[in-house]
Amino acid sequence: GMDAKEMKGLFRKFYRTERAVASGVAGAGIGLSLVREILLHHRGSVEVASAPGQGSCFTLVFPGPPDESSKDGCNGY
């Protein structure tokens, strides 16, 4: 899991926690920023809950289909 300091930069491009860098595991730090951008373009969001020593839980939230009254043939979905 991550502490509050690590969570602040989590969705920033190229961000990697100090522990991730020290682990020697390769990575560019772009994965979560890309996930967030894609979801924002689809009117969704990413939620994260994390606690040091306990792990992290990521939830991807996608909007439901538009209601029938708002359909105009092409409304961004």
JOURCOR-V490677 format. One record per backbone hydrogen bond with DSSP energy under -0.5 kcal/mol. CO is the residue of the C=O (numbers start at 1). NH is the residue of the N-H. Records with the same first field share a line. If there is no record, write none. Layout:
BEGIN
CO = NH  NH
END
This chain:
BEGIN
3 = 7
4 = 8
5 = 9
6 = 9
7 = 10
9 = 12
12 = 15
17 = 21
18 = 22
19 = 23
20 = 24  25
21 = 24
29 = 14  15
30 = 34
31 = 35
32 = 36
33 = 37
34 = 38
35 = 39
36 = 40
37 = 41
38 = 42
39 = 42  44
40 = 43
42 = 63
45 = 61
47 = 59
49 = 57
51 = 54  55
55 = 51
57 = 49
59 = 47  61
60 = 62
61 = 45
67 = 70
68 = 71
END
